[in-house]
Amino acid sequence: MPETMPCYSIVTPSRGDRPVALGLAIDSVRTAMEQAGLSPADVEMLVGFDGVKGERVRPDAFVRWYDFRPDKDYGNAIRNGLMRAARGRRILFLDDDNSLTPDAFLIYEAYPDADLLIARIDVSRAHKAPYLPVIEEGRDPVWQSNIDPLCLCLTRELAVVRCDGWQGRSYEADYRNMLRYYRRARSVQFTDRTVGIYDSGRGLDEGGLNFRQVKKEQENAAS
């Protein structure tokens, strides 16, 4: 019999130096799965390490591990490789220092026909605004600094087939890819329900801060 394809593929690039935060991210996926009544057959979490043999921090059956050659470019090539390995009908993005809310899959399941779902995330640990995206009347919500990959749930057909995966390099690739998905989506739906917590794992691992988080820690220390 053919292998059953999962409903969701979660794309998680990792530098390999945040095992505690990564464990928190995986635990959040498990909790959200349980809340929605999903099984390991329904969800796969693809963790890709950037140039290191990363620590397999959890034994969960839904986690698949990949050790990539060094990229050192904000996880761009890692995301693209994981998206091409993804088997799920829908794709989520969860960096190793973020987490899902317990209701995340319940929210995704409420929009089964959306080519692209844009949901709210808690960014209070990193930004002045408590949530993203900020919805302004008469303005598209997909603009620089107003959206993060954690906000998205999109079909694999949109992300991989029509949009050819994750393209580009540098820190700006996030926005360029999200804008491309948004423009090519056949249907876009929005929800003000919260599916993710941005920077939930910040500071849990010694030496695991990225450049933006280092700046935030310095600002906090100076205030």
PyMOL commands that place a pseudoatom at each C-alpha (Angstrom):
pseudoatom trace, name=CA, resn=MET, resi=1, chain=A, elem=C, hetatm=0, pos=[0.000, 0.000, 0.000]
pseudoatom trace, name=CA, resn=PRO, resi=2, chain=A, elem=C, hetatm=0, pos=[1.290, 3.540, -0.738]
pseudoatom trace, name=CA, resn=GLU, resi=3, chain=A, elem=C, hetatm=0, pos=[2.580, 5.566, 2.177]
pseudoatom trace, name=CA, resn=THR, resi=4, chain=A, elem=C, hetatm=0, pos=[0.033, 7.985, 3.603]
pseudoatom trace, name=CA, resn=MET, resi=5, chain=A, elem=C, hetatm=0, pos=[1.072, 11.577, 3.065]
pseudoatom trace, name=CA, resn=PRO, resi=6, chain=A, elem=C, hetatm=0, pos=[0.894, 13.927, 6.101]
pseudoatom trace, name=CA, resn=CYS, resi=7, chain=A, elem=C, hetatm=0, pos=[-1.462, 16.880, 6.172]
pseudoatom trace, name=CA, resn=TYR, resi=8, chain=A, elem=C, hetatm=0, pos=[1.220, 19.297, 7.365]
pseudoatom trace, name=CA, resn=SER, resi=9, chain=A, elem=C, hetatm=0, pos=[4.957, 19.723, 6.834]
pseudoatom trace, name=CA, resn=ILE, resi=10, chain=A, elem=C, hetatm=0, pos=[6.761, 22.041, 9.260]
pseudoatom trace, name=CA, resn=VAL, resi=11, chain=A, elem=C, hetatm=0, pos=[9.980, 23.565, 7.912]
pseudoatom trace, name=CA, resn=THR, resi=12, chain=A, elem=C, hetatm=0, pos=[12.551, 24.253, 10.657]
pseudoatom trace, name=CA, resn=PRO, resi=13, chain=A, elem=C, hetatm=0, pos=[16.063, 25.458, 9.756]
pseudoatom trace, name=CA, resn=SER, resi=14, chain=A, elem=C, hetatm=0, pos=[18.553, 25.393, 12.630]
pseudoatom trace, name=CA, resn=ARG, resi=15, chain=A, elem=C, hetatm=0, pos=[22.104, 26.578, 13.210]
pseudoatom trace, name=CA, resn=GLY, resi=16, chain=A, elem=C, hetatm=0, pos=[22.520, 23.669, 15.606]
pseudoatom trace, name=CA, resn=ASP, resi=17, chain=A, elem=C, hetatm=0, pos=[23.505, 25.791, 18.616]
pseudoatom trace, name=CA, resn=ARG, resi=18, chain=A, elem=C, hetatm=0, pos=[20.047, 26.160, 20.199]
pseudoatom trace, name=CA, resn=PRO, resi=19, chain=A, elem=C, hetatm=0, pos=[19.079, 22.675, 21.422]
pseudoatom trace, name=CA, resn=VAL, resi=20, chain=A, elem=C, hetatm=0, pos=[16.985, 23.938, 24.356]
pseudoatom trace, name=CA, resn=ALA, resi=21, chain=A, elem=C, hetatm=0, pos=[15.030, 26.345, 22.144]
pseudoatom trace, name=CA, resn=LEU, resi=22, chain=A, elem=C, hetatm=0, pos=[14.638, 23.660, 19.484]
pseudoatom trace, name=CA, resn=GLY, resi=23, chain=A, elem=C, hetatm=0, pos=[13.255, 21.285, 22.106]
pseudoatom trace, name=CA, resn=LEU, resi=24, chain=A, elem=C, hetatm=0, pos=[10.729, 23.947, 23.075]
pseudoatom trace, name=CA, resn=ALA, resi=25, chain=A, elem=C, hetatm=0, pos=[9.696, 24.349, 19.421]
pseudoatom trace, name=CA, resn=ILE, resi=26, chain=A, elem=C, hetatm=0, pos=[9.186, 20.590, 19.031]
pseudoatom trace, name=CA, resn=ASP, resi=27, chain=A, elem=C, hetatm=0, pos=[7.248, 20.380, 22.294]
pseudoatom trace, name=CA, resn=SER, resi=28, chain=A, elem=C, hetatm=0, pos=[4.957, 23.165, 21.071]
pseudoatom trace, name=CA, resn=VAL, resi=29, chain=A, elem=C, hetatm=0, pos=[4.209, 21.207, 17.904]
pseudoatom trace, name=CA, resn=ARG, resi=30, chain=A, elem=C, hetatm=0, pos=[3.403, 18.084, 19.901]
pseudoatom trace, name=CA, resn=THR, resi=31, chain=A, elem=C, hetatm=0, pos=[1.072, 20.022, 22.205]
pseudoatom trace, name=CA, resn=ALA, resi=32, chain=A, elem=C, hetatm=0, pos=[-0.722, 21.650, 19.263]
pseudoatom trace, name=CA, resn=MET, resi=33, chain=A, elem=C, hetatm=0, pos=[-1.102, 18.262, 17.564]
pseudoatom trace, name=CA, resn=GLU, resi=34, chain=A, elem=C, hetatm=0, pos=[-2.610, 16.732, 20.678]
pseudoatom trace, name=CA, resn=GLN, resi=35, chain=A, elem=C, hetatm=0, pos=[-4.972, 19.684, 21.085]
pseudoatom trace, name=CA, resn=ALA, resi=36, chain=A, elem=C, hetatm=0, pos=[-6.261, 19.189, 17.538]
pseudoatom trace, name=CA, resn=GLY, resi=37, chain=A, elem=C, hetatm=0, pos=[-6.404, 15.408, 17.714]
pseudoatom trace, name=CA, resn=LEU, resi=38, chain=A, elem=C, hetatm=0, pos=[-3.694, 14.963, 15.071]
pseudoatom trace, name=CA, resn=SER, resi=39, chain=A, elem=C, hetatm=0, pos=[-1.331, 11.990, 14.999]
pseudoatom trace, name=CA, resn=PRO, resi=40, chain=A, elem=C, hetatm=0, pos=[2.311, 11.624, 13.871]
pseudoatom trace, name=CA, resn=ALA, resi=41, chain=A, elem=C, hetatm=0, pos=[0.888, 10.405, 10.547]
pseudoatom trace, name=CA, resn=ASP, resi=42, chain=A, elem=C, hetatm=0, pos=[-0.749, 13.801, 10.063]
pseudoatom trace, name=CA, resn=VAL, resi=43, chain=A, elem=C, hetatm=0, pos=[2.260, 16.024, 10.772]
pseudoatom trace, name=CA, resn=GLU, resi=44, chain=A, elem=C, hetatm=0, pos=[5.952, 15.943, 9.890]
pseudoatom trace, name=CA, resn=MET, resi=45, chain=A, elem=C, hetatm=0, pos=[8.462, 18.396, 11.318]
pseudoatom trace, name=CA, resn=LEU, resi=46, chain=A, elem=C, hetatm=0, pos=[11.564, 18.673, 9.139]
pseudoatom trace, name=CA, resn=VAL, resi=47, chain=A, elem=C, hetatm=0, pos=[14.576, 19.990, 11.075]
pseudoatom trace, name=CA, resn=GLY, resi=48, chain=A, elem=C, hetatm=0, pos=[17.557, 20.919, 8.924]
pseudoatom trace, name=CA, resn=PHE, resi=49, chain=A, elem=C, hetatm=0, pos=[20.939, 21.744, 10.480]
pseudoatom trace, name=CA, resn=ASP, resi=50, chain=A, elem=C, hetatm=0, pos=[23.242, 24.244, 8.800]
pseudoatom trace, name=CA, resn=GLY, resi=51, chain=A, elem=C, hetatm=0, pos=[26.630, 22.595, 8.309]
pseudoatom trace, name=CA, resn=VAL, resi=52, chain=A, elem=C, hetatm=0, pos=[26.657, 20.620, 11.563]
pseudoatom trace, name=CA, resn=LYS, resi=53, chain=A, elem=C, hetatm=0, pos=[25.577, 17.219, 12.831]
pseudoatom trace, name=CA, resn=GLY, resi=54, chain=A, elem=C, hetatm=0, pos=[22.878, 18.665, 15.040]
pseudoatom trace, name=CA, resn=GLU, resi=55, chain=A, elem=C, hetatm=0, pos=[21.642, 17.189, 18.284]
pseudoatom trace, name=CA, resn=ARG, resi=56, chain=A, elem=C, hetatm=0, pos=[18.478, 15.099, 17.938]
pseudoatom trace, name=CA, resn=VAL, resi=57, chain=A, elem=C, hetatm=0, pos=[16.884, 16.697, 20.961]
pseudoatom trace, name=CA, resn=ARG, resi=58, chain=A, elem=C, hetatm=0, pos=[13.563, 14.799, 20.925]
pseudoatom trace, name=CA, resn=PRO, resi=59, chain=A, elem=C, hetatm=0, pos=[12.650, 11.215, 19.935]
pseudoatom trace, name=CA, resn=ASP, resi=60, chain=A, elem=C, hetatm=0, pos=[9.209, 12.137, 18.562]
pseudoatom trace, name=CA, resn=ALA, resi=61, chain=A, elem=C, hetatm=0, pos=[8.107, 10.072, 15.570]
pseudoatom trace, name=CA, resn=PHE, resi=62, chain=A, elem=C, hetatm=0, pos=[6.856, 13.123, 13.669]
pseudoatom trace, name=CA, resn=VAL, resi=63, chain=A, elem=C, hetatm=0, pos=[10.335, 14.743, 13.548]
pseudoatom trace, name=CA, resn=ARG, resi=64, chain=A, elem=C, hetatm=0, pos=[12.634, 14.131, 10.577]
pseudoatom trace, name=CA, resn=TRP, resi=65, chain=A, elem=C, hetatm=0, pos=[16.282, 15.231, 10.843]
pseudoatom trace, name=CA, resn=TYR, resi=66, chain=A, elem=C, hetatm=0, pos=[18.578, 16.523, 8.079]
pseudoatom trace, name=CA, resn=ASP, resi=67, chain=A, elem=C, hetatm=0, pos=[22.241, 17.572, 8.195]
pseudoatom trace, name=CA, resn=PHE, resi=68, chain=A, elem=C, hetatm=0, pos=[22.954, 20.004, 5.340]
pseudoatom trace, name=CA, resn=ARG, resi=69, chain=A, elem=C, hetatm=0, pos=[26.220, 21.305, 3.992]
pseudoatom trace, name=CA, resn=PRO, resi=70, chain=A, elem=C, hetatm=0, pos=[27.137, 24.757, 5.354]
pseudoatom trace, name=CA, resn=ASP, resi=71, chain=A, elem=C, hetatm=0, pos=[25.005, 27.596, 4.019]
pseudoatom trace, name=CA, resn=LYS, resi=72, chain=A, elem=C, hetatm=0, pos=[25.391, 30.288, 6.721]
pseudoatom trace, name=CA, resn=ASP, resi=73, chain=A, elem=C, hetatm=0, pos=[22.811, 32.505, 5.042]
pseudoatom trace, name=CA, resn=TYR, resi=74, chain=A, elem=C, hetatm=0, pos=[19.927, 32.904, 7.495]
pseudoatom trace, name=CA, resn=GLY, resi=75, chain=A, elem=C, hetatm=0, pos=[18.665, 29.394, 6.717]
pseudoatom trace, name=CA, resn=ASN, resi=76, chain=A, elem=C, hetatm=0, pos=[17.666, 30.212, 3.135]
pseudoatom trace, name=CA, resn=ALA, resi=77, chain=A, elem=C, hetatm=0, pos=[19.150, 27.164, 1.409]
pseudoatom trace, name=CA, resn=ILE, resi=78, chain=A, elem=C, hetatm=0, pos=[18.074, 24.993, 4.346]
pseudoatom trace, name=CA, resn=ARG, resi=79, chain=A, elem=C, hetatm=0, pos=[14.451, 26.115, 3.987]
pseudoatom trace, name=CA, resn=ASN, resi=80, chain=A, elem=C, hetatm=0, pos=[14.517, 25.399, 0.269]
pseudoatom trace, name=CA, resn=GLY, resi=81, chain=A, elem=C, hetatm=0, pos=[15.959, 21.917, 0.789]
pseudoatom trace, name=CA, resn=LEU, resi=82, chain=A, elem=C, hetatm=0, pos=[13.404, 21.079, 3.462]
pseudoatom trace, name=CA, resn=MET, resi=83, chain=A, elem=C, hetatm=0, pos=[10.503, 22.351, 1.352]
pseudoatom trace, name=CA, resn=ARG, resi=84, chain=A, elem=C, hetatm=0, pos=[11.543, 20.050, -1.462]
pseudoatom trace, name=CA, resn=ALA, resi=85, chain=A, elem=C, hetatm=0, pos=[11.684, 17.134, 0.974]
pseudoatom trace, name=CA, resn=ALA, resi=86, chain=A, elem=C, hetatm=0, pos=[8.270, 18.015, 2.424]
pseudoatom trace, name=CA, resn=ARG, resi=87, chain=A, elem=C, hetatm=0, pos=[5.441, 15.579, 1.740]
pseudoatom trace, name=CA, resn=GLY, resi=88, chain=A, elem=C, hetatm=0, pos=[2.550, 17.378, 3.442]
pseudoatom trace, name=CA, resn=ARG, resi=89, chain=A, elem=C, hetatm=0, pos=[-0.313, 19.053, 1.623]
pseudoatom trace, name=CA, resn=ARG, resi=90, chain=A, elem=C, hetatm=0, pos=[0.262, 22.240, 3.628]
pseudoatom trace, name=CA, resn=ILE, resi=91, chain=A, elem=C, hetatm=0, pos=[3.528, 23.860, 4.723]
pseudoatom trace, name=CA, resn=LEU, resi=92, chain=A, elem=C, hetatm=0, pos=[4.352, 25.826, 7.884]
pseudoatom trace, name=CA, resn=PHE, resi=93, chain=A, elem=C, hetatm=0, pos=[7.534, 27.696, 8.836]
pseudoatom trace, name=CA, resn=LEU, resi=94, chain=A, elem=C, hetatm=0, pos=[8.810, 27.351, 12.397]
pseudoatom trace, name=CA, resn=ASP, resi=95, chain=A, elem=C, hetatm=0, pos=[12.340, 28.517, 13.181]
pseudoatom trace, name=CA, resn=ASP, resi=96, chain=A, elem=C, hetatm=0, pos=[14.131, 26.755, 16.018]
pseudoatom trace, name=CA, resn=ASP, resi=97, chain=A, elem=C, hetatm=0, pos=[13.700, 29.705, 18.398]
pseudoatom trace, name=CA, resn=ASN, resi=98, chain=A, elem=C, hetatm=0, pos=[9.955, 30.157, 17.785]
pseudoatom trace, name=CA, resn=SER, resi=99, chain=A, elem=C, hetatm=0, pos=[6.981, 28.044, 18.884]
pseudoatom trace, name=CA, resn=LEU, resi=100, chain=A, elem=C, hetatm=0, pos=[3.387, 27.269, 17.962]
pseudoatom trace, name=CA, resn=THR, resi=101, chain=A, elem=C, hetatm=0, pos=[0.478, 28.120, 20.221]
pseudoatom trace, name=CA, resn=PRO, resi=102, chain=A, elem=C, hetatm=0, pos=[-1.545, 25.189, 21.625]
pseudoatom trace, name=CA, resn=ASP, resi=103, chain=A, elem=C, hetatm=0, pos=[-4.450, 26.124, 19.307]
pseudoatom trace, name=CA, resn=ALA, resi=104, chain=A, elem=C, hetatm=0, pos=[-2.359, 26.456, 16.132]
pseudoatom trace, name=CA, resn=PHE, resi=105, chain=A, elem=C, hetatm=0, pos=[-3.573, 23.338, 14.321]
pseudoatom trace, name=CA, resn=LEU, resi=106, chain=A, elem=C, hetatm=0, pos=[-7.153, 23.954, 15.404]
pseudoatom trace, name=CA, resn=ILE, resi=107, chain=A, elem=C, hetatm=0, pos=[-6.857, 27.320, 13.661]
pseudoatom trace, name=CA, resn=TYR, resi=108, chain=A, elem=C, hetatm=0, pos=[-5.268, 25.866, 10.528]
pseudoatom trace, name=CA, resn=GLU, resi=109, chain=A, elem=C, hetatm=0, pos=[-7.942, 23.162, 10.374]
pseudoatom trace, name=CA, resn=ALA, resi=110, chain=A, elem=C, hetatm=0, pos=[-10.650, 25.848, 10.332]
pseudoatom trace, name=CA, resn=TYR, resi=111, chain=A, elem=C, hetatm=0, pos=[-9.385, 27.014, 6.908]
pseudoatom trace, name=CA, resn=PRO, resi=112, chain=A, elem=C, hetatm=0, pos=[-9.007, 23.778, 4.918]
pseudoatom trace, name=CA, resn=ASP, resi=113, chain=A, elem=C, hetatm=0, pos=[-9.476, 25.373, 1.488]
pseudoatom trace, name=CA, resn=ALA, resi=114, chain=A, elem=C, hetatm=0, pos=[-7.123, 28.356, 1.820]
pseudoatom trace, name=CA, resn=ASP, resi=115, chain=A, elem=C, hetatm=0, pos=[-4.261, 28.360, -0.651]
pseudoatom trace, name=CA, resn=LEU, resi=116, chain=A, elem=C, hetatm=0, pos=[-2.579, 30.780, 1.745]
pseudoatom trace, name=CA, resn=LEU, resi=117, chain=A, elem=C, hetatm=0, pos=[-3.633, 31.490, 5.326]
pseudoatom trace, name=CA, resn=ILE, resi=118, chain=A, elem=C, hetatm=0, pos=[-2.117, 34.495, 7.104]
pseudoatom trace, name=CA, resn=ALA, resi=119, chain=A, elem=C, hetatm=0, pos=[-2.570, 34.308, 10.878]
pseudoatom trace, name=CA, resn=ARG, resi=120, chain=A, elem=C, hetatm=0, pos=[-1.511, 36.453, 13.787]
pseudoatom trace, name=CA, resn=ILE, resi=121, chain=A, elem=C, hetatm=0, pos=[1.653, 35.800, 15.816]
pseudoatom trace, name=CA, resn=ASP, resi=122, chain=A, elem=C, hetatm=0, pos=[2.805, 37.135, 19.186]
pseudoatom trace, name=CA, resn=VAL, resi=123, chain=A, elem=C, hetatm=0, pos=[5.933, 39.252, 18.643]
pseudoatom trace, name=CA, resn=SER, resi=124, chain=A, elem=C, hetatm=0, pos=[5.968, 41.008, 22.033]
pseudoatom trace, name=CA, resn=ARG, resi=125, chain=A, elem=C, hetatm=0, pos=[9.332, 39.447, 22.942]
pseudoatom trace, name=CA, resn=ALA, resi=126, chain=A, elem=C, hetatm=0, pos=[11.027, 41.117, 19.980]
pseudoatom trace, name=CA, resn=HIS, resi=127, chain=A, elem=C, hetatm=0, pos=[9.041, 44.150, 18.814]
pseudoatom trace, name=CA, resn=LYS, resi=128, chain=A, elem=C, hetatm=0, pos=[7.108, 47.094, 20.181]
pseudoatom trace, name=CA, resn=ALA, resi=129, chain=A, elem=C, hetatm=0, pos=[3.918, 45.873, 18.501]
pseudoatom trace, name=CA, resn=PRO, resi=130, chain=A, elem=C, hetatm=0, pos=[2.395, 42.935, 20.399]
pseudoatom trace, name=CA, resn=TYR, resi=131, chain=A, elem=C, hetatm=0, pos=[1.220, 41.109, 17.278]
pseudoatom trace, name=CA, resn=LEU, resi=132, chain=A, elem=C, hetatm=0, pos=[1.909, 40.814, 13.556]
pseudoatom trace, name=CA, resn=PRO, resi=133, chain=A, elem=C, hetatm=0, pos=[0.607, 41.389, 11.017]
pseudoatom trace, name=CA, resn=VAL, resi=134, chain=A, elem=C, hetatm=0, pos=[-0.909, 44.764, 11.810]
pseudoatom trace, name=CA, resn=ILE, resi=135, chain=A, elem=C, hetatm=0, pos=[-4.005, 45.096, 9.660]
pseudoatom trace, name=CA, resn=GLU, resi=136, chain=A, elem=C, hetatm=0, pos=[-4.600, 48.598, 8.279]
pseudoatom trace, name=CA, resn=GLU, resi=137, chain=A, elem=C, hetatm=0, pos=[-7.751, 49.383, 6.353]
pseudoatom trace, name=CA, resn=GLY, resi=138, chain=A, elem=C, hetatm=0, pos=[-7.077, 49.799, 2.648]
pseudoatom trace, name=CA, resn=ARG, resi=139, chain=A, elem=C, hetatm=0, pos=[-3.543, 48.421, 2.820]
pseudoatom trace, name=CA, resn=ASP, resi=140, chain=A, elem=C, hetatm=0, pos=[-2.277, 44.953, 1.975]
pseudoatom trace, name=CA, resn=PRO, resi=141, chain=A, elem=C, hetatm=0, pos=[-0.824, 43.343, 5.127]
pseudoatom trace, name=CA, resn=VAL, resi=142, chain=A, elem=C, hetatm=0, pos=[2.179, 41.890, 3.294]
pseudoatom trace, name=CA, resn=TRP, resi=143, chain=A, elem=C, hetatm=0, pos=[4.784, 44.615, 3.619]
pseudoatom trace, name=CA, resn=GLN, resi=144, chain=A, elem=C, hetatm=0, pos=[8.304, 44.752, 5.001]
pseudoatom trace, name=CA, resn=SER, resi=145, chain=A, elem=C, hetatm=0, pos=[8.492, 44.119, 8.766]
pseudoatom trace, name=CA, resn=ASN, resi=146, chain=A, elem=C, hetatm=0, pos=[4.735, 43.493, 9.041]
pseudoatom trace, name=CA, resn=ILE, resi=147, chain=A, elem=C, hetatm=0, pos=[4.793, 39.771, 8.425]
pseudoatom trace, name=CA, resn=ASP, resi=148, chain=A, elem=C, hetatm=0, pos=[6.957, 36.761, 9.257]
pseudoatom trace, name=CA, resn=PRO, resi=149, chain=A, elem=C, hetatm=0, pos=[7.051, 33.228, 7.798]
pseudoatom trace, name=CA, resn=LEU, resi=150, chain=A, elem=C, hetatm=0, pos=[5.594, 32.048, 11.132]
pseudoatom trace, name=CA, resn=CYS, resi=151, chain=A, elem=C, hetatm=0, pos=[2.336, 33.777, 10.081]
pseudoatom trace, name=CA, resn=LEU, resi=152, chain=A, elem=C, hetatm=0, pos=[1.886, 31.534, 7.053]
pseudoatom trace, name=CA, resn=CYS, resi=153, chain=A, elem=C, hetatm=0, pos=[0.142, 28.258, 6.331]
pseudoatom trace, name=CA, resn=LEU, resi=154, chain=A, elem=C, hetatm=0, pos=[0.185, 27.549, 2.600]
pseudoatom trace, name=CA, resn=THR, resi=155, chain=A, elem=C, hetatm=0, pos=[-0.337, 24.646, 0.267]
pseudoatom trace, name=CA, resn=ARG, resi=156, chain=A, elem=C, hetatm=0, pos=[2.654, 22.738, -0.978]
pseudoatom trace, name=CA, resn=GLU, resi=157, chain=A, elem=C, hetatm=0, pos=[1.309, 23.192, -4.496]
pseudoatom trace, name=CA, resn=LEU, resi=158, chain=A, elem=C, hetatm=0, pos=[1.585, 26.975, -4.090]
pseudoatom trace, name=CA, resn=ALA, resi=159, chain=A, elem=C, hetatm=0, pos=[4.923, 27.037, -2.280]
pseudoatom trace, name=CA, resn=VAL, resi=160, chain=A, elem=C, hetatm=0, pos=[6.879, 24.343, -4.116]
pseudoatom trace, name=CA, resn=VAL, resi=161, chain=A, elem=C, hetatm=0, pos=[5.168, 23.797, -7.463]
pseudoatom trace, name=CA, resn=ARG, resi=162, chain=A, elem=C, hetatm=0, pos=[3.994, 27.278, -8.479]
pseudoatom trace, name=CA, resn=CYS, resi=163, chain=A, elem=C, hetatm=0, pos=[6.603, 29.316, -6.575]
pseudoatom trace, name=CA, resn=ASP, resi=164, chain=A, elem=C, hetatm=0, pos=[9.581, 26.934, -6.858]
pseudoatom trace, name=CA, resn=GLY, resi=165, chain=A, elem=C, hetatm=0, pos=[10.288, 26.678, -3.153]
pseudoatom trace, name=CA, resn=TRP, resi=166, chain=A, elem=C, hetatm=0, pos=[12.315, 29.204, -1.176]
pseudoatom trace, name=CA, resn=GLN, resi=167, chain=A, elem=C, hetatm=0, pos=[14.418, 31.461, -3.383]
pseudoatom trace, name=CA, resn=GLY, resi=168, chain=A, elem=C, hetatm=0, pos=[17.106, 34.084, -2.902]
pseudoatom trace, name=CA, resn=ARG, resi=169, chain=A, elem=C, hetatm=0, pos=[19.742, 34.917, -0.352]
pseudoatom trace, name=CA, resn=SER, resi=170, chain=A, elem=C, hetatm=0, pos=[20.342, 37.405, 2.475]
pseudoatom trace, name=CA, resn=TYR, resi=171, chain=A, elem=C, hetatm=0, pos=[18.062, 38.560, 5.291]
pseudoatom trace, name=CA, resn=GLU, resi=172, chain=A, elem=C, hetatm=0, pos=[15.588, 40.121, 2.820]
pseudoatom trace, name=CA, resn=ALA, resi=173, chain=A, elem=C, hetatm=0, pos=[14.730, 36.726, 1.289]
pseudoatom trace, name=CA, resn=ASP, resi=174, chain=A, elem=C, hetatm=0, pos=[12.009, 36.227, 3.915]
pseudoatom trace, name=CA, resn=TYR, resi=175, chain=A, elem=C, hetatm=0, pos=[9.939, 39.152, 2.675]
pseudoatom trace, name=CA, resn=ARG, resi=176, chain=A, elem=C, hetatm=0, pos=[10.568, 38.491, -1.016]
pseudoatom trace, name=CA, resn=ASN, resi=177, chain=A, elem=C, hetatm=0, pos=[9.410, 34.898, -0.741]
pseudoatom trace, name=CA, resn=MET, resi=178, chain=A, elem=C, hetatm=0, pos=[6.335, 35.770, 1.317]
pseudoatom trace, name=CA, resn=LEU, resi=179, chain=A, elem=C, hetatm=0, pos=[5.377, 38.484, -1.181]
pseudoatom trace, name=CA, resn=ARG, resi=180, chain=A, elem=C, hetatm=0, pos=[5.716, 36.019, -4.052]
pseudoatom trace, name=CA, resn=TYR, resi=181, chain=A, elem=C, hetatm=0, pos=[3.501, 33.468, -2.307]
pseudoatom trace, name=CA, resn=TYR, resi=182, chain=A, elem=C, hetatm=0, pos=[0.930, 36.155, -1.561]
pseudoatom trace, name=CA, resn=ARG, resi=183, chain=A, elem=C, hetatm=0, pos=[0.802, 37.416, -5.138]
pseudoatom trace, name=CA, resn=ARG, resi=184, chain=A, elem=C, hetatm=0, pos=[0.532, 33.949, -6.675]
pseudoatom trace, name=CA, resn=ALA, resi=185, chain=A, elem=C, hetatm=0, pos=[-1.979, 32.482, -4.218]
pseudoatom trace, name=CA, resn=ARG, resi=186, chain=A, elem=C, hetatm=0, pos=[-5.349, 31.618, -5.740]
pseudoatom trace, name=CA, resn=SER, resi=187, chain=A, elem=C, hetatm=0, pos=[-7.078, 32.303, -2.447]
pseudoatom trace, name=CA, resn=VAL, resi=188, chain=A, elem=C, hetatm=0, pos=[-5.862, 34.186, 0.627]
pseudoatom trace, name=CA, resn=GLN, resi=189, chain=A, elem=C, hetatm=0, pos=[-7.593, 34.155, 3.988]
pseudoatom trace, name=CA, resn=PHE, resi=190, chain=A, elem=C, hetatm=0, pos=[-6.758, 36.050, 7.168]
pseudoatom trace, name=CA, resn=THR, resi=191, chain=A, elem=C, hetatm=0, pos=[-7.417, 35.333, 10.829]
pseudoatom trace, name=CA, resn=ASP, resi=192, chain=A, elem=C, hetatm=0, pos=[-6.744, 37.386, 13.949]
pseudoatom trace, name=CA, resn=ARG, resi=193, chain=A, elem=C, hetatm=0, pos=[-6.290, 34.202, 15.985]
pseudoatom trace, name=CA, resn=THR, resi=194, chain=A, elem=C, hetatm=0, pos=[-2.734, 33.634, 17.213]
pseudoatom trace, name=CA, resn=VAL, resi=195, chain=A, elem=C, hetatm=0, pos=[-0.816, 30.621, 15.873]
pseudoatom trace, name=CA, resn=GLY, resi=196, chain=A, elem=C, hetatm=0, pos=[2.769, 31.333, 16.933]
pseudoatom trace, name=CA, resn=ILE, resi=197, chain=A, elem=C, hetatm=0, pos=[5.105, 32.942, 19.444]
pseudoatom trace, name=CA, resn=TYR, resi=198, chain=A, elem=C, hetatm=0, pos=[8.102, 34.692, 17.921]
pseudoatom trace, name=CA, resn=ASP, resi=199, chain=A, elem=C, hetatm=0, pos=[11.434, 34.478, 19.783]
pseudoatom trace, name=CA, resn=SER, resi=200, chain=A, elem=C, hetatm=0, pos=[9.925, 32.216, 22.456]
pseudoatom trace, name=CA, resn=GLY, resi=201, chain=A, elem=C, hetatm=0, pos=[13.283, 30.448, 22.775]
pseudoatom trace, name=CA, resn=ARG, resi=202, chain=A, elem=C, hetatm=0, pos=[15.464, 33.567, 22.791]
pseudoatom trace, name=CA, resn=GLY, resi=203, chain=A, elem=C, hetatm=0, pos=[18.242, 33.354, 25.355]
pseudoatom trace, name=CA, resn=LEU, resi=204, chain=A, elem=C, hetatm=0, pos=[17.572, 29.767, 26.436]
pseudoatom trace, name=CA, resn=ASP, resi=205, chain=A, elem=C, hetatm=0, pos=[20.868, 28.556, 24.952]
pseudoatom trace, name=CA, resn=GLU, resi=206, chain=A, elem=C, hetatm=0, pos=[24.218, 30.145, 25.744]
pseudoatom trace, name=CA, resn=GLY, resi=207, chain=A, elem=C, hetatm=0, pos=[25.665, 31.622, 22.556]
pseudoatom trace, name=CA, resn=GLY, resi=208, chain=A, elem=C, hetatm=0, pos=[22.491, 30.933, 20.608]
pseudoatom trace, name=CA, resn=LEU, resi=209, chain=A, elem=C, hetatm=0, pos=[21.414, 34.523, 19.902]
pseudoatom trace, name=CA, resn=ASN, resi=210, chain=A, elem=C, hetatm=0, pos=[21.274, 35.816, 16.347]
pseudoatom trace, name=CA, resn=PHE, resi=211, chain=A, elem=C, hetatm=0, pos=[22.367, 39.369, 15.454]
pseudoatom trace, name=CA, resn=ARG, resi=212, chain=A, elem=C, hetatm=0, pos=[18.889, 40.812, 15.925]
pseudoatom trace, name=CA, resn=GLN, resi=213, chain=A, elem=C, hetatm=0, pos=[18.453, 39.123, 19.310]
pseudoatom trace, name=CA, resn=VAL, resi=214, chain=A, elem=C, hetatm=0, pos=[21.872, 40.341, 20.463]
pseudoatom trace, name=CA, resn=LYS, resi=215, chain=A, elem=C, hetatm=0, pos=[20.779, 43.902, 19.667]
pseudoatom trace, name=CA, resn=LYS, resi=216, chain=A, elem=C, hetatm=0, pos=[17.545, 43.381, 21.593]
pseudoatom trace, name=CA, resn=GLU, resi=217, chain=A, elem=C, hetatm=0, pos=[19.412, 42.061, 24.634]
pseudoatom trace, name=CA, resn=GLN, resi=218, chain=A, elem=C, hetatm=0, pos=[21.736, 45.077, 24.547]
pseudoatom trace, name=CA, resn=GLU, resi=219, chain=A, elem=C, hetatm=0, pos=[18.760, 47.443, 24.367]
pseudoatom trace, name=CA, resn=ASN, resi=220, chain=A, elem=C, hetatm=0, pos=[17.137, 45.696, 27.320]
pseudoatom trace, name=CA, resn=ALA, resi=221, chain=A, elem=C, hetatm=0, pos=[20.347, 45.896, 29.366]
pseudoatom trace, name=CA, resn=ALA, resi=222, chain=A, elem=C, hetatm=0, pos=[20.692, 49.623, 28.637]
pseudoatom trace, name=CA, resn=SER, resi=223, chain=A, elem=C, hetatm=0, pos=[17.111, 50.488, 29.581]
for i in range(1, 223): cmd.bond("trace and resi %d" % i, "trace and resi %d" % (i + 1))
show_as sticks, trace
zoom trace
